Amino acid sequence: MIDLTQALLDEGYRCVKRLDGGIYAGVFPQLYTCGLFVGLTRGGWERRYCYENTADAEKALREWNGAGDPPGPWIKEKPGDRLGPGVIGHENFKADK
């Protein structure tokens, strides 16, 4: 039987890592952003953090232990739709009033 790390790599995830607490995370490029997926299993994921590029997402995963939110300029967390430091303070960001 293939272990979960290898199975996720075979599915195209990059930088697969087992975080503190035993949950798995990995980076997967998407159409317009790159996702740092958390809570990966063979059947899906719990949440993802969208980064503007793969380099930022991979760096964040390498530096992160799983506590709180990952570091770096993530844009949005799904499915919670929270905006992250990659958007807040950006010159084009306009907060809803």
Rosetta silent file (secondary structure, phi, psi, omega in degrees, C-alpha in Angstrom):
SEQUENCE: MIDLTQALLDEGYRCVKRLDGGIYAGVFPQLYTCGLFVGLTRGGWERRYCYENTADAEKALREWNGAGDPPGPWIKEKPGDRLGPGVIGHENFKADK
SCORE:     score description
SCORE:     0.000 S_00000001
   1 L     0.000  135.351  179.397    0.000    0.000    0.000 S_00000001
   2 L   -77.440  135.994  178.341    1.285    3.477   -0.928 S_00000001
   3 L   -72.439  164.265 -174.167    1.636    5.870    2.008 S_00000001
   4 H   -61.739  -41.974 -179.884   -0.375    9.109    1.996 S_00000001
   5 H   -56.432  -49.180 -178.828    2.620   11.347    1.223 S_00000001
   6 H   -66.022  -38.551  178.485    3.460    9.365   -1.902 S_00000001
   7 H   -61.661  -41.063  179.799   -0.197    9.163   -2.949 S_00000001
   8 H   -68.979  -40.596  175.760   -0.520   12.963   -2.717 S_00000001
   9 H   -61.004  -41.609  178.756    2.708   13.489   -4.664 S_00000001
  10 H   -63.724  -26.867  178.375    1.404   11.096   -7.316 S_00000001
  11 L   -81.942   -7.280  177.404   -1.762   13.236   -7.560 S_00000001
  12 L   109.250   -1.063  175.924    0.353   16.324   -8.354 S_00000001
  13 L   -68.516  148.282  176.544    0.729   17.978   -4.961 S_00000001
  14 E  -112.380  156.970  172.341    4.104   19.598   -4.291 S_00000001
  15 E    52.892   42.351  179.881    5.928   20.001   -1.004 S_00000001
  16 E   -65.625  135.258 -175.181    3.700   17.525    0.853 S_00000001
  17 E  -144.024  140.546  172.205    4.308   17.802    4.582 S_00000001
  18 E   -91.455  117.239 -177.390    2.932   16.231    7.740 S_00000001
  19 L   -85.550  166.549  173.321    2.207   19.106   10.119 S_00000001
  20 L   -53.894  139.207 -177.307    2.154   19.061   13.906 S_00000001
  21 L    93.295   -4.320  174.545   -0.971   17.207   14.954 S_00000001
  22 L    84.182    3.872  178.737   -0.582   14.677   12.158 S_00000001
  23 L   -86.164  153.457 -178.187   -2.509   16.487    9.435 S_00000001
  24 E  -103.300  146.751  176.909   -1.113   16.659    5.914 S_00000001
  25 E  -138.550  154.879  178.624   -0.667   19.732    3.759 S_00000001
  26 E  -161.254  163.547 -178.220    0.572   20.289    0.241 S_00000001
  27 E  -104.605  135.607  179.221    0.840   22.844   -2.512 S_00000001
  28 E  -140.805  118.047  178.264   -1.130   22.506   -5.739 S_00000001
  29 E   -63.033  142.640  177.971   -1.083   25.062   -8.584 S_00000001
  30 L  -121.590 -173.769 -174.895   -4.480   26.285   -9.722 S_00000001
  31 L   -61.864  -51.489 -176.418   -5.679   28.332  -12.676 S_00000001
  32 L  -114.300  -14.940 -179.700   -4.996   31.836  -11.286 S_00000001
  33 L  -136.315 -176.019  174.134   -3.427   31.169   -7.883 S_00000001
  34 E  -124.586  130.046 -176.506   -1.574   28.432   -6.049 S_00000001
  35 E   -96.719  134.732  167.587   -3.284   26.632   -3.198 S_00000001
  36 E   -99.919  104.888 -174.297   -1.735   25.515    0.072 S_00000001
  37 E   -92.035  134.975 -175.931   -4.155   22.715    0.957 S_00000001
  38 E  -122.245  144.322 -179.251   -4.527   21.658    4.599 S_00000001
  39 L    76.772   35.150 -178.357   -6.094   18.526    6.031 S_00000001
  40 L   -68.565  138.434  172.471   -5.346   16.458    2.949 S_00000001
  41 E  -135.448 -179.758  176.294   -6.643   12.906    2.751 S_00000001
  42 L   -68.143  -16.884 -176.611   -7.053   10.491   -0.124 S_00000001
  43 L  -107.642   -2.702 -179.060  -10.578   11.860   -0.509 S_00000001
  44 E   159.734 -151.136 -176.880  -10.153   15.616   -0.273 S_00000001
  45 L  -150.068  159.988  179.839   -9.097   18.519    1.921 S_00000001
  46 L   -90.173  -45.526 -179.468  -10.364   20.624    4.849 S_00000001
  47 E  -155.052  164.923  176.413   -9.252   24.113    3.802 S_00000001
  48 E  -142.298  152.248  176.132   -6.921   25.929    1.462 S_00000001
  49 E  -115.548  125.278 -178.332   -4.988   29.149    1.423 S_00000001
  50 E   -91.442  129.329  175.928   -4.611   30.849   -1.954 S_00000001
  51 E  -115.803  155.574 -179.347   -1.253   32.432   -2.781 S_00000001
  52 L   -66.056  -32.001 -177.582   -0.396   34.517   -5.821 S_00000001
  53 L  -146.686  164.498 -176.884    2.375   32.127   -6.866 S_00000001
  54 H   -64.905  -39.661 -178.329    3.836   28.700   -6.210 S_00000001
  55 H   -59.023  -44.297  179.231    7.083   30.010   -4.705 S_00000001
  56 H   -65.716  -40.848 -179.712    5.239   31.869   -1.912 S_00000001
  57 H   -65.794  -44.052  179.253    3.006   28.878   -1.169 S_00000001
  58 H   -65.648  -40.396  177.689    5.930   26.435   -1.011 S_00000001
  59 H   -62.139  -44.455  179.640    7.956   28.795    1.202 S_00000001
  60 H   -60.771  -44.247 -179.253    5.008   29.187    3.564 S_00000001
  61 H   -65.774  -40.040  178.405    4.526   25.438    3.856 S_00000001
  62 H   -60.937  -35.556 -175.672    8.226   24.833    4.510 S_00000001
  63 H   -88.310  -12.820 -169.922    8.164   27.391    7.357 S_00000001
  64 L   -96.859  141.126  176.827    4.796   26.436    8.883 S_00000001
  65 L  -103.781   -2.274  178.752    4.136   23.876   11.636 S_00000001
  66 L   104.301   -7.849  179.363    0.351   23.926   11.283 S_00000001
  67 L   -83.820  134.822  179.586   -0.469   26.294   14.152 S_00000001
  68 L    63.272 -146.264  177.111   -2.722   29.219   13.267 S_00000001
  69 L   -94.285  155.096  177.222   -2.563   30.427    9.690 S_00000001
  70 L   -68.311  157.910  178.641    0.439   29.830    7.447 S_00000001
  71 L   -75.732  174.532  174.237    2.968   32.641    7.029 S_00000001
  72 L    90.182  178.948 -171.994    3.388   34.752    3.956 S_00000001
  73 L   -86.453   59.164  176.520    1.102   36.739    1.710 S_00000001
  74 L   -68.502  149.741 -172.767   -1.868   34.394    1.352 S_00000001
  75 L   -94.094  -48.372 -175.741   -4.810   36.018   -0.366 S_00000001
  76 E  -150.972  145.768  175.580   -7.869   34.106    0.780 S_00000001
  77 E  -106.534  132.054  178.837   -8.742   31.109    2.950 S_00000001
  78 E  -117.509  145.192    6.689  -11.416   28.729    1.714 S_00000001
  79 L   -87.606    6.091 -177.162  -14.055   27.662    2.563 S_00000001
  80 L   -74.790  -15.212 -179.400  -14.157   30.445    5.183 S_00000001
  81 L    59.319   29.812  174.919  -13.562   33.229    2.634 S_00000001
  82 E   -78.962  137.728  174.754  -11.263   35.118    5.016 S_00000001
  83 E   -82.792  144.263 -176.787   -8.984   37.657    3.374 S_00000001
  84 L  -112.554 -174.683 -176.999   -5.309   37.355    4.205 S_00000001
  85 L   -64.688  -16.835  176.803   -2.207   39.525    4.378 S_00000001
  86 L   -75.391  -11.558  179.924   -1.693   39.219    0.624 S_00000001
  87 L  -114.309  -49.197 -177.640   -4.837   41.317    0.068 S_00000001
  88 L   -63.166  126.123 -177.925   -5.276   43.498    3.127 S_00000001
  89 L    90.932   -8.592  176.960   -3.120   46.570    2.672 S_00000001
  90 L   -68.777  147.160 -175.393   -2.683   45.975   -1.068 S_00000001
  91 L   -58.903  -25.852 -179.428   -3.048   49.154   -3.108 S_00000001
  92 L   -96.611    1.861 -178.394   -6.153   47.794   -4.886 S_00000001
  93 L   -78.004  129.785  175.493   -7.881   46.512   -1.709 S_00000001
  94 L  -128.229  113.891  179.659  -11.115   48.272   -0.778 S_00000001
  95 L   -70.781  143.727  173.481  -12.791   47.112    2.423 S_00000001
  96 L   -68.704  141.081  178.669  -16.573   46.814    2.457 S_00000001
  97 L  -106.100    0.000    0.000  -18.168   49.470    4.632 S_00000001
